[in-house]
C-alpha cells in the first residue's frame, strides 16, 4: 500500500512544481564572478556572455546591483567569455575551461571607452574554490587520456584523490559484478558506499552497490570526486560521489583509432612463480568518432572498445587416484584402511573391486586423468586451464541544441563481457563453466534555461544488468546410478578432502533493472542560488539459481569410515551431503528522495551552503514474499508447521519487507566558503552533513534461501550410507516447488532463520572538514584539509541463537546447547549496530596543464576504525554474538599513510629543423607513483573453541608478535609475524587478540608512460605509446596467512603483479 502512496506523492510533487523537480546529479559547470570598473567599483547591468568553443552555444547573464553574475548549466568544455556595457570597452578572455560539478571564478575589470573597442586578457580564471563547502577533486580529460591506466579503467584514477583507498579485501567484486570493477573506500566509508553518476543518471549496480563499468578513457570527458560534505543534491550512498560526463560531438569532425597490446614476452614473471610464463596475449582496440549533424544545433559521438584476452595461467594441481588405486590397490598408503561396514582392516590395503561404488569408478575412469607428478608425487596431477575472455563496449550520444536556452541529449552505453564454457571428456579439471555479463544504460538529459534566473534539468535513466552462468554438462547423477533428484541442468559436486574437488558449476541468471527519473529546478537571485528537487527510482532484482539444487557430496578421512577420503570416495561412503531447492527471488524496491539547497552569497567574500535532504527508506520486498522474520515465542499462521519464532510476510508483526520503513531520514547539509584575501586566491572552507546509505539487494539472498521456499537438507553420512542412494532411510523432500509451498509443509529441522531486526535502519554517516586552499601561482593550487566522519546504524549480522558453552561441550553438541528453541538452529539477524570513525590530514598539490606540465599529488595521514568492513551482503557476522562491538578495530582498508602523485610532462621540442623536430619533438612522459603503508589483519584460530557455532574466532596472544624490521625479504616471507606467541583461543572464549591488530607489508609502485606524437599532414596525428606498470618490478607482498590451522601460518605465499608492459598505437584526425 505504501508503494502506491509514495508513487502518488511523487506525482503530486512533480505536478505541483510545474517543471517536474527531481534531484538531478549535475553534468554541467558554472561561471561566477564580479565585474568592476578600473577604480574598483562594482558594475551592475553588464552583460556576461560565454560561448562554447566547440558548439558555439551561447549562455549569458546580467550582473546584479553588487556587480556579481552567475552562469549555471554550462556544458563542460572551453568557453570564450565577453563582458559588455555601454560606456565601457568590451572585455574578452578565451578558452576558460568549465569543468563538471565545478564553478570557475572569473572576475572582470572594465575600462572606460567605446563598447566597440575590446580588451583581451588571458589567465584570469581562478582555481581556488570560494563558493562551496564540498571537498572535491576533478580528474580532467587530459589526465584521463594521458596517464597510464592498467586495463584502461578510468575509475582507477579515483585513487589519485586524497582520502580514497582501494578496498582490495572486499567480496564486493566477486560473482555477478562486472569484471574489472573495483571497490574504493572514501574517508572511512565501506567500499560499496560510493555513488557513481554518469551523465546525471545512476551508474550503480543495486545488487551489490558496486559501480557499473565506466566508459573507456577516450569516451569520457572528465569526472569529479566529492569525498566530504557534498550538497543536498547528492544522496543514495554515504561515501564519495563520482560524477562523470561522456564526450559530446562538436562542429568539427574528430575521430580516433587505437590498439593496445600486451604480450607475455614483455612481462616479468611473478616473484612466487619465477620463470613460469602465463602466455598472456591481450588486445584492446577501438575508436571514437564525433562531429556535427547540423552545425551549431545537433551533434553526435560514438565510441567502441573491444578487449580480447588469452592466457595460460600458472599450473594448477589436484591429487587424483593412481592407476593402482583405481583397481583397489592402496598398498603404497601408510594409513591402514578398514572396511567401513565391518571395521575389519583391508589386508595389505587391497580393496576388492566388488566393494567399490560403480558411480565413483565411472567418474574416476571417464573424467579424471592419471597423475603426472612422477614417482616422488604419485597422486599429483598438474594441469592448466586456458583463460579466454572477451569484452565489448559501445557508447553512442546525440546532443541537440533547441535554442540558446534549451539543450537535450541522449546516450546509450552498452558493455558485454563473456567467458566460454569448456567441457573436456577425460579431464574434468580443465573444464570450466561459462559466464556472460551485460550492462545497458539508456539516459536522456534535458536542460532548459526558462529565464536567465530560472533553470530546469530533467534526467531519465534506465539501467539493466544481466549476468548468466552456463555450467558444463556432464552426465547427471541418475545417469551415474546415483538416486538424487536433478533439475533440468545436471551438476556434480564431489569434495574429497586432501585430494580433489569437482564442481561443474551452477546454471543461473541474475537480472537487475533500475528506472530513475531525476530533476532539479534552480532559481538565482542577486544573493541566493536556490535548488529544489526530487528523485524517484524503481528497481527489480530477479534471480534464478540452481545453487545446491543437485546435491553436494563431501568425503573426509575421519572415523568411522575407511580412514582415507579417496578410499571413501571409491567406496561411495560420504561423510556429509547437502541439497537445496535453489535460489529464486524477485526483489522489488522503491526509492524516493527530495532536497532543497541554497547557496547564499552573504557578501563578495563569504558564501554559505545550506541544504536539507529527505532520504526515506522503504524495505525491499519479494514478489512471492520469500522473506522471513524472527519473533520470539510467536507461531506462524502462514506456515502452520513452522518452528515457533519463524514468521513470514502476512503473519501479524512481520511486514512484507521484514521491517518497517524509515520515514524520518533527514540529512542537513551545511557549508561555508570564505575568500580570505578577497582576490579569489585564498579560501577557508568548511562543511558538515548527515548522509544515509542505501542497502544492496543481495541482502535479500539469504532470506530467499531458507525454508520452506528455499528448503535445504544437510546431514552427515553413516557407514551404511552410499552415494548410490543418500536418502535411504530418510525423508527426501525433493523436488520442491518454491513458488507453490503448501500451508502445511513440513519443515526440515533444525530450521535456520535469516531475518532482519524489526528496528533495522539504513546506515547513517556524519562527515565534516575544514580546508584551506591557496593559489600559489597561476594554475598551481595547494590544499590542506582535516576530514572526519562518524557512521552508525551500519548493518552487522548477529547470531541470536548461539550455543552456550558449558564444560565438556563439543562441536557435536552445538544444536543441543542453543537456548531459544530446540527446533531452531542458526538465527542470523541483520542489525543496525555497526559503527565507524575516520580522521585524516589530507594534503594536495594540483597543477592544471599549462606550458606542457601537469601534476596532482596528495598525501593522506588517516585512521579508520570500525567493527565491520564487509559490504557484499549486510556486513560481517559478529565474531562474538554476545558483544557486537567485540570486533572494533582498524578497518580492513585502513592504511595509515598514503602518498600518490601523477604527472604529465610534454618534453620541450622547439626545433627549426624539420628533421630534428620530427625526431626530438612530440615526446611526453607520464606517470603515477603510489606509496602506502600495509593493510591490517587478524590472527584467527580456525577453531570453534567458544563452542558457540560461530566462526571467525581469533587466536589468543601471549607475547609480542612483532619481529625485527631489518630481516631479509626471505626471512620476512617465511615468518612475517611471531607465530610462537599465538595459541588457539581458550575454551568458551572468542580470543584475546584484537581484530586487525597487526599490519602487513607496505606497498610501493611506479607506473610510467612514454608517448611520441607525429603529425601526418595538417589534420592527422599518429601517437606511439610504451607503458609500464610496476616499472621497477618491485615485489609487493600480500598479507600473510593468519589462520593457526593452516600449515602456512605466518608465511606470505603470494604477491602483486610484477612488471607489465603495454604498447599502443593511436591515430587521430
N, C-alpha and C positions, 0 to 999 in steps of 0.2 A: 504494500500500500504506500509506504513512504517513497518508493521509487517513482510512483506515479505523481506523488505530491511534489517531489523535487523537480521532476521534468516540467510540471505545470508552473512551478515557481521560476524556473529558468526562462520559460517562455514569457511569463508576465514581465520579468526584468527586461528582456530584450525589447518587448513592445513598448514598455514604459519609457525607455531611454532612446527611442526612435532609431538610433544607429546600431542597435544590437550590441551594446557594450559588453565585451567579454575580455578576459585577461589575455593580452597578446604579448608574446615574448618578442621584443622589438628586433627587427632585422636592419634597422637603419641607424643613422647617427644624427648629429646636430652641430650647428654653429651658434655660438653665443659670444657676446662682446659688448663693448661700449664705444660709441662714436663721439669723439671730442673735436673741438677746434684747436687751432695752433696755440691758443692761450690756455688750454686745459679745460675749458668749459664744455659741458655736455651739449650735444647737438640733437634735439628732438626733430622728428619728422623726416629724417634721412631715409632713403630707400636703399636697402641692402639686398643685392641680387647675387645668387650663386648659380652658376651654370655648370652642369656635369660635363666634363671634358669629353667623355665617350659617347654620350647620347644627346647632348645639347638640351637636356631637360632643365628648365629654369624654375628656381624657387626664390621667393622674395619676401621681405618683411620690412616694416617701418619702425624706426626707433621711437621709443616712448619718451615721456617727459623727462626721464632720467638718462636719456641717451642710450639705453640698453635695447638690444634686439635679441630675438631667439628665432632660429630656423630649425624646425623639427621635421622628422620624417624624411631625411635626406638619404637616398640610396648610397651605400658605401662607394668610395672612389674619389678621384681628384676633382676639384672644383676651381673655376675661375670666379673670383669674387669682386664685385664692384660696389661702391658706395657713392650715391649721388644726392645732391641737394642744391637747389638754385642758390647762386651766390658763392658757391664753393667749387673748387676744382674737383673733378671725379677722382676717386681713389680706386686703385686696382691692385690686386695681388693674385697670382696664378698658382695653380697646382696645389691648392690647400687640400690635404688628404683627410677625408672624413672616414672614420672607422666605426665598425659595428658597436652598438651599445656604448658609444662614447660621445662626449661633447667637446669640440675643439673651441678653444677660446681665441678669438680673433678680434682684437681692438683696432680701430682705425682713427687716424687723425686727418681732418680735412683742412686744406689751406684755402684762404680766401682767393677767389678768382672766378673765371668763367667756367660753367659746368662742362663746356666742350673741351676744356683743357683736361689733361689726365696726368695723374701722378701714380707711377707704378712702383710698388715696394715689395720686396721679397723677404721671406723668412720671418714673418711676424707671428705665425701661429704658435701658441704655447703648448708645451707637453704636460704641464702641471695641471692636475685636476683641482679646480677651485669651486666646483659645483656640487659634487656628490659625496656622501659618506660611505661609499662602497669601496671595498678593497678588491681591485681587479687588475688583470694584465691582459693586453691584447697581443695575440700572435698574428702578425700581419702576413700578407701574401708573399712577401719576399722570403720570410723565414720558412713558410710552409713549402715554397718551391725549392729553396736552395739548400736547406740543412739536410744532412744525411739522415735518412729515416730507414730503420731496419724493418723491411716489409712494406714500406710506403704507407704506413698507417699514421695519419695526421694526429690522432689522439695521443700519440707518444709525446708530442710537443707540449701537452699539458704539464709534463714533468719539468718543464723549464720554469714553471711558476712557483714562487715560494709558498710553502705550506702544503704542497701536494706531495704524494708519496705513492708509488706503486704498491698495491695490496696483493703481493705475489702469493700469499698463503691462503687466499680465499678459494672456496669451492664455487664461487660465482661463475667462473669462466669454463666450467665443465658441462658436459651433457648437451643440452639443447641450445646453449648460447652460440651465436655465430662465431666461427673460427677466427682467431686473431683479435677478438675483443679483449680489452684489458680493464681490470678493476683499478681505480685510482681513489685513494683516500685524500680528503682535503680537510685541513685544520682539525684533525682528530675524529672526523666522521667515518663511518664504515664505508667500505669500498663500493657498495652499491647504493650510495645515497647522493650521487651526483646526478643532476638533471641536465640531460643533453637536448639541446634545441637546435633544429635545423630549419632555416628559413622561416622561423617563427612558430613552427609546429614541433610536437614531441618527437624525439628520435630515441625513445626508450623502449625496451622490451619489458612489459609489465610482469612477465613470468618470473624473472629474477631481478628486475630493476637494473639490469645491465644495459649498456648502450647498444643500439643497433650499429652496424658498421657505418663508418664515416666515408663519404666520397673520397676518391684518391686526391692527392695534393694538387693536381693540375685542374681539378674541378671545383676546388674551394677558393673563395675569395679571401677569407680570414675568419678568425673566431676570437671571442673574448672569454676569459675565465674569471668569473667572480667567485671569490673564496670567502667573503665575510661581509655581513650587513648589507646584502643586496636589497633592493627596494621591494615594496609590497606587490609589484607586478609579478614577482617570481615566487614560485612555491613548488609543490609536488614532492621535493626532497629537501633534506637539511644540509647536504654537502654543498659542493660547488655548483655553479651554473655555467655550462659550456654553451655559448651562443654562437653558432656557426652560420655562415652565409655562403651559398654557392655562387659561382660566377654567372654573369649575365653577358649577353651579346652587346655589341656597340655598333656605331655607324661604320666601323671598318671591319672587314672580314679578316679574322685571325684563325690560325689553326696550328696544331702541334701533332707530331707523330713521335712515339718514343718506344724504346726497347731497353729493358734492364735484364741483365744476365748474371746468374750465379752458377758456378761450376765447382765441383768438389776438388778439382786440381788446384784451385786458387786458395782454398781454405786450409786453416790449421786443424789438426785433429784434436779431439777433446783430451784434456790432461789425464783423465782416468782410463782412456782407451787409446793410448798412443799408437799411431800407425794404422788405426782402423779407419778405412775410407768409407764414408757413408754414401758415396755415389750420387751426391746431390746434383740435380740439374733443375734450375728454376728460371723460368722466363716470365717476365711481366712486360706486357706490350699494350699498346692502345694509342689513343689520341683524343684531341678535342677539336671542335670547330664551332665558331661563334661569329655572328655578324648580323646585319640588318635584314629584316623582312620588308619594312617600309621605313625609309630614312626618317630619323627623329621620332618615329612612332612605335614601331614594332621590331623586336629583336629576338634572336634565337641563340641557344647554346646547347651543345651536345658533347658528351664525354663517354668514352668506353675504356675499360681496362680489363685485360684478361691475365690470369696467372695460371701457369702450368708447372706443377711440382712433381718431380720423380726422384726418389731416393732409395737407397739400400741401407737401411739403418743397421746399427751395430747388432751383432749376433745375439739372439735370444737362446735360452736354454730351458729344457724340461728334462725330467728323469722319467724314462719310459722302460717298459719291460724288455729284458734281453730275449734273444731267441730261445734260450733255455727256459727262462721263466714263463714264456708263453706256452711251454709244454709242461709246466708244473715243477720245473727243477729250480728250487731256491737254495741249493746246496752251498752257493757262494755267500749266502746271507748269514751273518753271525748270530742273529736272533733265532731262537728256536721257535718254529711255527707250530701251532696247535690247531686241531680240528675244532672250529667254533661250536659244533653241535655236541661233541663228546668231551672236549677238553683234552683229548689224548694228543701227544706230540706226533707230528708227521715224521716218520723215520727219514733221517738224512735230509729233512726239509723237502721231501718229494711229495707234491700234491697230486693225487690221482686226477687224470683228466675228467673223470666222471664226477668229481666234486666241483669242478669249475662251472661257472654260470655261462650259458650259451650267449646271452646278450653281451656280457663283458668280453667274451672271446671274439665276438663279431666286431665290437668296437676296436679292440686291440689289433686284430689281424687285418681289418679293412681300412682303418683310419689312422693308426699310429705307426709311423715308420720305425725301423730298428734303430737302436742308438748308434752314434758315430763318434763317441768320445774316446775310443781306444781302450786297451786293456786296463789302464790305470783308473779309468772312469767308465765302468762297463754299462751303466744306465744312462749316461749323458747323451742327450740329443741336442746338437747345435743346428740352428736354422735362422733364417732371416725372412721377414715378411716385407716384400717390396711395398713402399709407400707411394701412393698416387693420389693426387688431389687436383681438382680444377676449381677455379673461381672466376666468375664473370660479373662485371658491374657496368650498368648503363645509367646515364643521367641525361635527362632532357628538360630544358627550361625555355619558356617563352615569356617575354615581357612585353606589355602593351601600355603605351602612354596615351590614355584617352585625352588628356589635356595637361596643361602645366600643373594642374591641381589634382589630377586623378590618375593613378597608376595601378595596374594589376599585373600579376604574373602567376603562372602555374608551373609546377615542377613534378616530374616523375623520377623516382630513384629506385632502381631495382638491383639487388645483389643476390647472387646464387653461387653456392659452393657445393661440391659433391665429392664423395669418395666411393668408388665402385665396390660392389660385393664380390668376393673371391671365394670359390669353393674348390678345393683340391682333394680329390679322392686319393687316399693313401697317406695324406699328411694334414690332419685337421688343424694343426698348429699354424700352418702357412695360409690358412683360410681366414677371411675376415668379413664381417658384415658391412654393408654399405650404408651411407648416410647422405642425405641432402638437406641443405639449409637454404631457405629463400626468404628474403625480406623485401617487401614492396611498400613504398611510401609515396602517396599522392598528396600534394599540398597546393592550395590556392591562397593567394595573399592579395588583399585589396587595400590600398592606402588612398584616402580621399581627404584632401585639404578643403574642407567645406567653406571655411573663411580663413583669412590669414591668422586668426586666433583659434580656430577650431579644426581638429584633425580626427579622423576615424580610421582605425586599422582593424580589418577583419581577416582572420586566418582560419581556414578549414583544412583539416589533415585527416587522412585515412592511413593507418599503419597496420600492415599484415605481416606476420612472421610464421613460417611453416617449417617444421623440422620432421623429417621422416627417417626412420631407421629400417633398413631392409636386412633381415637376418639371412644367413646362408641356410640351405635346406637339405640337411642330411636326412636319412630315413627317420620317421618319427618313432617314439617309444614303442607303440604297438607293433611296428614292423620289426623291432628288435626282440619282440616277445615280452616286453615289459607292460604290465597291465596298469597303465596310468592314463587318465584322460588327457588327450591332446586337443588343443583348439585347432583352428584352421592352419596355423603356422607352426610346424614342429620345431622343437628346440631341445637341445641336450645341455644339461649341466651336471658334470661329474667332477667333484673336487676330491682329489686323492692326496691327503696331507703328506707333505715331504716329497712328493713325486711330480704330479702334473695336475693341471686343471683344464677342463674343456667347457667352454660356454659359447654356443653358436649364436648367441645374441637374441635380443627381443625384437619383435616387429611392433612398431608403434608410430603414432603420429601425434605431434604436439603443434597445435594451431592456436595462434593468438591474433586477435583483431582489436584495434582501438580506433574509435572515431572521436575526433576532437573539434569543437568549434570554440574559437577564442577571439575576443575583440576588445579593443581599448579605445576610449574616447579621451582626447587631450584638449584641454582648454587653457589658453595662455592669456594672462593679463599683464599689466606692467610689472607686477612683483610676484605673481603666482603662476606656476605651471601645474595645473590640476589634471590628474589622470584617474579615470574611473573605468572599471571593467569587471567582467565575469568570464569564467572558464567552465565549460561543461564537457565531459568526455564519458563515453560508454565503452566498456571493454568486454571481451569474451576470451575465455581460455578453455579450450577443449582438448582432452587427452583420450586417446585410445591406445592402450599399452598392455601387451600380454605379459608384463612383468610377473614372473613366478608362476605363470598360468600352466606351465607344462611340467612342473616338478623339478626339484633340485636334490641331488644325492651327495652326501659327504661321507668319506671313508677316512677313518683315523686309525692310528696304531695302538690305541689304548685297549685295555681289557673291556669286555670279556671275549674279544674276537681272536683272530689268528695270531696277533702280535705284530703284524706288519700291514700298513694301509694298502700297499699294492697287492698283497696276497688277498686281503679282504675284498678289494675290487674284483679280482679274478674269481673269487668265490661268490661274489654278489652279496656280501654281507655289509650293509651300510650302517654307519654309526648314527646318522640323522637324515631326515627327509623333510622337505618343505614344499608346499604347493599353495597357490593362491588363485583367486578369481582373475587377478589382473588389476589394472588401474584405469578407471573410467570416470571422467569428471567433466562437467560442463559449467565452469565458473562464469558468473556474471558480476559486473561491477559498474557502479555509477560514481562519478566524481564531480564535485561542484566546488567552485571557489569564487570569491568576489574580493575586490580590493578598492581602496581609494588611496591615492598618493599625491602629496602636494610638495612641490619644490618651491620654497618660499625664499625669495631674494630680499632679505631684510635690508640690506644696502649693497653697495657695489662690492663690498669685501666679505660679507657674511651671507651664507646660504644655508637654510635649514631644509632637511628632508624629513617629512612627516607622513607616515603611512600606517594603514591598518589592513590586514588581510584576514579574511574569514575562510578557514580551511576545514569544513566539517568532513568527517569520515564516516562512510557507510560500509559496514562489513560486507565482505564478499559472500555471495550466495551461490548455491548449486541448483541447476535446473531440476535435478532429481533429488534434491535435499540429501546429498551424500555428505553430510556433516554430522557432528555429534557434540553433545555437552556432557559434562560430568557434574552431577548434583548429588551430594552425599545423602544416602537414605531414601532417594526417590525412585519410583518404579515407572518404567516407560509404559505408555498406553499405545504407542505406535507399534512397537515390537514387544509383545507381552512376555516373551521368554528372555528378554534381555536381562543381564545381571543387574541387580539393584545399583543405582547410581548412574547407569548409562542411559542418557536421554537423547532424543533425536528431534529435529525440527517438526513441529506440530505438537510435541509434548509441552504442557504448561511449564514456563520458565526456560524454554530452550528456543531462542529466536532462530530464524532461518539462517542467519549468518553466524550463529554460535554465541554472539554477544551483542550488546546494544550499540546503536550509532553514537558517535561523539559529535554533538552539535555545537559545542562552545569552544571550538579550537580557534581562538583569536590570536593573531600574531601582530603585535605592534612593531613598526619599523621606524627607527629614529636615526637621523644622521645630521652632521653639520660639517661645513667646509668654510674655512676662514683664510682668505687671501691675506697673509701676514704683511706683505710688503706693498700690496695694492697694485703691483705691476704684473701679477699673474705668474711670478717666478717662484714663489714660496707659498705653500699652503699647509695648514694644520687641519687634519680631518679626523673625524671620529664617527662611530656608528654602533648601533645596538639593535638586535632584532630577536624575535621568537619565531621559530620555524617548526613545521610539522612534517613528519616523514610519512610517505605512502608505503605500506607493506607490499611485498611482492606476492603474486598469486600462486607461486609454488608452495606457499604456506598452506594451501588447501589440499595438497597432495596426500599428506599423511592421514587426515580425516577421511578422505575418499578410499584409502587403502584398508580401512578397518572393517570389521564385521558389523552388520551382516551383509552389506553390499560389497565389501572388499574382503570376504572371508579368507583367512589364511590358516592352513593346517601345518603344525610343526610337531614332530615327535622324534624321539630317539629310537634307533633300531635296537633290536634284540638279536641274540644269536640265531633265533629261528626265523628272523625276517630275511627276506630276499628281495633284490631289486625286481625280480620277476613279478612279484605281487606285493608291493609295500603296504597295501591297506588290508592284507589278510588279518582277519580278527579285529578289524577296526571299522568304524563308520566312515564311508567315503562320501563326502557331500557333493562331489563334483559330477557333472557340470552344474554351475550355479549361474542363474541369470541376474546380473547385478541391477538390472532395471525393473525386475519383477520379483521383489522379495516378499514372500507372504508374511502376513502379520504374526503368524505363529511359528516362524522359522526358529529352528533350534540353533543356539549359539555354540561355537567351538570354545571350550573352556581350557585353561583360564583365558578370559577375554581381555585383550589390551585396548585401552581407550586413549585416543588422542583428541584433546579438546582445547578450547580457549577459556581463559579465566573470564567470568561473567563481567568483570570490571575492566577488561582489556581496553587499552587506548593505544593509538599510534604514537610513535616516538616523537619526542619534543626536544628541540635544541635551542639554547640561547647562545648567541655569539656577539662579540664586541671587539673593537680595535681602536687604537689611537695611532695615527700615521702622520709623519712629517715628510713632505715632498719638497724637493728643490731642483730647479733647473740650473745645472752647473754651467753649461754653455749651451748655445743653440743645438737642439736635438739630443742633448745629454740630460738624463733625469736620474736623480738619486732619491731613494725612498727608504725610510726607517720606520718599521711598524712593530707594535706589540699587538698580537692577536690572541684571543682566548675564546673558549667555548665550554659550555656545560650541557650535557644531554641527560634526560631522564625518560622514563616510560619506554625504554628500549626493550625489545622483545627478547625474552630468555625462556627456554624450556626447562621446566622443573618436574621431577618425578614426585607425584603426590602419594604414591603407594610404595615407598621404598621398603625393602626388607629390613627388619630391626635386628641389629646384631645382638647375639647372646652367646655366652661361652659354649664352645663346641659347634657353633654354626658353620656350615659348609655351603658352597655354591649349589649343591644339590638340593638344599632345603630352602632356597630363596623364596619360592612362591608360598611355602608354608608359613613363612615369617612375615608376609605382607599384612599390615594391620587392618586395612579398611574393610575388605570383603573377600571371602575365600574364593569366589568365582572370578575375581578380577586379578589380572597380572599387572603390567605396567599401566599407570595412569599418567600420561605425559600432558602437561598443561602449559600452554603458551601464556606467559605472564609479562606484564609491563613493569618489570622491576629493575631492568638494566640501567646502568649509568655510565657516563664517561666524562672526562675533563681533558682540556688541552690548553697549554700555554706555550707561546712561542715568540722569539725575537726573529723578525724577518727583514733582511737587508736586500735591496735591489738596486742594480745599476743598469739602466736601459738607454741605449743609444740607437735612435732610429737611423735607418740607412741614409747617409749623406756623405758625399765625397768618397763613395765606394767602400764605406765601412759601417758595420752594424754589430752591436754586441748586446746580449741580455745575460746578466749574471745575477745570481741570487745565493744567499746563504740563509739557512734556517737552523736555529737552535731551539729545539722543542722537546716537550714532554707530553706524551699521550697515554692516559690511563683509562681502563675500562674493565668491566667484568665479563664482557663477551664481545669478540670482534667478528664472530661468524655472521655471515649475511646471506648465505644461499637460501635458507628457508626461513627460520624465525628466530635466529640466534642459536648459540650453542646450548647444549643441555648442561645445566649446572652440575659441577662435579659433586658438590655436597648438597643433597636435596634439603637438608635441614638448615642450611645457611646460604642463601642465594648470592651473597657477596663474598663468599669464600674465595672466589676466583678474581677478586680485584687485584689488578696489577698492570704492568705495561701492555698496551695494545699490541696485537700481532704485527701491526705495521709501524710501530714506534721506532724511529731512528733518531737518536739524539742530535746528531749533526748531519747536515746535508748541504753540499755545495754543488751547484751546477752552473755552467756557463756555456753560451753558444755564441758563435760569431760568423760573420760573412765579410770577407776581405777581397775586394776586387783589386788585384795587384796592379800597380801603376804600369802603364804601357803606352806612353805617348812617344811615337817614333815617326820621323818624317819619311823614312824609307819604307815603301810598301812591303818589301821582303822582311825587314825586321818587325814591322807591325804585324805581319801575318804569323810570325813565329813567336814573338815575345809578348804581344798584346792579347787581351781577351782571357787572361788567366784569373781564376778566383779560388780562394781557399776557404773552406767552410769546416766547422767542427762543433762538437758537443763534448764537454768534459763533465763527468759526474763523479763525485767523491762523497761517500756516505758511510756512516757507522753501521755496525751489524744489527741484525734483527734479534729480538728476544726469543727465547724458547723455554719450555718447561721440561723437567725431567719426570717422566711417568713411570709407574711401577709395572704396568702391564698385568696387574692382578686385581681382582675384586676382593682385596683384603678387608674392606669395610663390610663385606658380605651384604651390600645394600641392593645388589642387582643393577648397579650403575657403573659406567666405565669412566675412563679418563683420570683415575685416581693417581695422585702424584706420589713421588718417592719421598722417603724420609731422608733428611740430610744430617750428617753427624760430623761436620767439619767444614773446611774451606774448599770450595770446588774449583777455585782458580788455580792456574798453573802459570809458570813464568812466561812472559811475553817474548823473551829473546830466544825461544826454542826454534829449531829449524822447521821449515814447512813440513817435512816428512814427519817430524815428531808431533806437530800440531794436528796433522791429518790422522795420525794413529790414535791420538788421545787429545781431543780438544779441551775437555774438562776432566777434572779428577774424579774418575768413576769410583774410586775406593771409598769416598765419603758418602755414597748413596746406598741405601738398602730399601727393600720393599716396605711400603707403609705398614705400620703395626696393625694387627687385627683390630677391627672395629673403628679404624680411623681412615681419613682420606689423604694422609700425607702432610708433612710439616714444611715441605719446600714450597716456595711461592710460585704462583703462575707467572710465567715469562720472567723469572728471576735471573736468568742467565742470558748472555749475549753471544751471538755467533760472529763469524768473520765479517770484516768490513768489505766495502765494495769500491772499486776504482775502475773507471772505464773511459776510454777516449775513442770517439768516432770522428773520422776525417773524410772530407770530400775534396777532390781536386778537379776543377772544371776548366775546359778550354772552349772558347767560342770562336767560330769562324763566320765571317759574313760571305754569303754567296749572292752577289748582286746587291740590289738595294732593298729587297723585300724578303729574303730567305736567310735564315740563320741555322748554323749547324753547331751543336754542342756535344762534346765528348766528356764523359764523367768517369772517374775512378773513385769509388767509395770503399772505405774500410771500417768495419765495426769491430771494436776492441782491437784497434790497430796495433797496440803494444803487446797483444796476445797475453794479457795478464790473466792469471788463474784466479777467478773469483769463486772461492769455495762456497758451497751451500752449507746449510745448517747441519750439525752433527746428528747422528742417530741418538735419540734421547729416551728410548724405552728400555728399561732394565731387562726386559725379557728378550731383547734382541742380542744376538751374538756380536753385533757390531756396535753395541752401545759405546758412546764416546767417540766413535770414529766418524770421519767425514768421507763419504763414498761417492760424492758427485760434485760437479762444478758447473758454472755457467758456460755459455758458448765461448769457444776460442775464437781467434780472428776469422772474420768472414769478409771476403772481398766481393765487390759488385762492380760491374762495368755497365755503362749506359751510353746510348746514342739518342740524341733528340734533334729533331728537325722542326723548326718553327717558321711560319710565314704570316 
